[in-house]
Amino acid sequence: MPIESPAQTGNDLGKTIKLPAPTAWPVILAFGMTLIFSGLLTTPAVSFLGMVLAVIGGAGWFSDVLPLEKYEVIQVLEPAPPVTTRRPAVARVEWITHELHRARLPLAIYPVSAGVKGGLAGSVAMAVLAMAYGLIANHSLWYPINLLAVGLFPGEAESTAYLNAFHLNLTVIASIIHLMTSLLVGMLYGAMLPMVPRRPVLFGGVVAPILWSGLIHSVIEFLNPVLNRRINWLWFVITQVGFGIVAGIIVSKHEQVPTWQHLPFAVRAGFETQRPINERGKEDEQP
C-alpha cells in the first residue's frame, strides 16, 4: 500500500508528518563490529562472522537512504492537555529537617590532593607487600616487579629465572604502570569515600579491593592466560587490601571542602556572577 505524503492527503494537509522509516540495519552493523573485536580475544571465526554481519548491516543501511530515502507518514495527534494542580509549587522537605535535599549530596568532598597523597601512600604499601611475596615465594625482589611488566610481553612470563632477575626496562615499565594506576585509584577514592562517611576505611580497604580483584580475575584469563597462571591470587588480594587500607586512611584524614551543588548552574559554570552567596545558597544581604 503506497504511503501518501502530507501534500497528497488533501483535507489532511498539516495533520501528518514525514519521518525516516524505522530500520534495524544499524543494530546489525554495530553487532558485527562488536564481534570483530571480540574475535581478537577468542577465535578468528567470531571476527569473520562479525565482518559478514557488518557488511550486510552496512549495505542494508545504505539501501534505506540510497537512491531514495525511505520514510513513513505519521499522523499528528492533538497535544495532550497540560496537567494542572491547585498547589502553586511543589512542597519541599527543608522545613521538616532544616537540611538540604538529599539530591544535593554530598555537601563536601575531599580535595584532589587528598586522592593523590592516598594513591602514593597506597602504592608504597602495595609495593612493600608485593616484594615481600617475591622474597618469600621466589627469593627475589624483582619477581613481582617483572611480573607486572611482562603483562605486555606474555612470552617472557614462561621463564621463572627471567622473572627473578633484574631488568631495567621491565622495572621502568612496571613503575610507570604501578604509579599511574595508584594515582588514578587514589583520586577515585577521594570522590567515592564521601559517599560512605560512616565506614570509609572499611569500604576503601576491604570492599573496593575485593570487588576490583574479582573483576581482574574474571578477565585476565582471557587477556593473558600465562600471566594468570603466574599470579598468586591470595597475595594479590592481600596487596590490594593493603593499598586500600592505607589509601583510605590517608584520604579520610584530610579535611573536606564544601561543594557548589546548591548554587545555580550559571554561577557554577562561571557564566554570570551574583552577589556574595553563603553556604546555604542564599544571597548575603548588604546595606
GIJOZI-V784746 format. One record per residue. RES is the residue in one letter. BURIAL is b if it has 16 or more other C-alpha atoms within 10 Angstrom, else e. Layout:
res	burial
RES	BURIAL
RES	BURIAL
This chain:
res	burial
M	e
P	e
I	e
E	e
S	b
P	b
A	e
Q	e
T	e
G	e
N	e
D	e
L	e
G	e
K	e
T	b
I	e
K	e
L	e
P	e
A	e
P	e
T	e
A	e
W	b
P	e
V	e
I	b
L	b
A	b
F	b
G	b
M	b
T	b
L	b
I	b
F	e
S	e
G	b
L	e
L	e
T	e
T	e
P	e
A	e
V	b
S	b
F	e
L	e
G	b
M	b
V	b
L	b
A	b
V	e
I	b
G	b
G	b
A	e
G	b
W	b
F	e
S	e
D	b
V	e
L	e
P	e
L	e
E	e
K	e
Y	e
E	b
V	e
I	e
Q	e
V	e
L	e
E	e
P	e
A	e
P	e
P	e
V	e
T	e
T	e
R	e
R	e
P	e
A	e
V	e
A	e
R	e
V	e
E	e
W	e
I	e
T	e
H	e
E	e
L	b
H	e
R	e
A	e
R	e
L	e
P	b
L	b
A	e
I	b
Y	b
P	b
V	b
S	e
A	b
G	b
V	b
K	b
G	b
G	b
L	b
A	b
G	b
S	b
V	b
A	b
M	b
A	b
V	e
L	b
A	b
M	b
A	b
Y	b
G	b
L	e
I	e
A	e
N	b
H	e
S	b
L	b
W	b
Y	b
P	b
I	b
N	b
L	b
L	b
A	b
V	b
G	b
L	e
F	e
P	e
G	e
E	b
A	b
E	e
S	e
T	e
A	e
Y	e
L	b
N	b
A	e
F	e
H	e
L	e
N	e
L	b
T	b
V	e
I	b
A	b
S	b
I	e
I	e
H	b
L	e
M	e
T	e
S	b
L	b
L	e
V	b
G	b
M	b
L	e
Y	b
G	b
A	b
M	b
L	b
P	b
M	e
V	e
P	e
R	e
R	e
P	b
V	b
L	b
F	b
G	b
G	b
V	b
V	e
A	e
P	b
I	b
L	e
W	e
S	e
G	e
L	e
I	e
H	e
S	e
V	e
I	e
E	e
F	e
L	e
N	b
P	e
V	b
L	b
N	b
R	e
R	e
I	e
N	e
W	e
L	e
W	e
F	b
V	b
I	b
T	b
Q	b
V	b
G	b
F	b
G	b
I	b
V	b
A	b
G	b
I	b
I	b
V	b
S	b
K	e
H	b
E	e
Q	b
V	e
P	e
T	e
W	b
Q	e
H	b
L	b
P	e
F	e
A	e
V	e
R	e
A	e
G	e
F	e
E	e
T	e
Q	e
R	e
P	e
I	e
N	e
E	e
R	e
G	e
K	e
E	e
D	e
E	e
Q	e
P	e
